[in-house]
Amino acid sequence: MKVNDLVMWNGQAALITELYESKMWRTNTQGRAVSFKDIEPEPFARIFVRGYLHGVPIVDLKPIDETR
């Protein structure tokens, strides 16, 4: 994925405006005791959807095929 790609997120079409890395603690797999020093940053995208910007992990986005 790259900047200006169209993606789906939570059933909504969105536009990627920025790519960056950030740390995210997932309590469902890593438990409740947060320790950011123990995890590595992962790829994130800042997306524009319904008039707002959101920072979302890339794994939560689905590319939209623009060739159709």
Protein Blocks (a to p, Z undefined) as FASTA:
>chain_A
ZZhiacdeehiacddfbdcddddddfklnojbdcfklpccdddddddeehiacdddfklp
ccddfkZZ
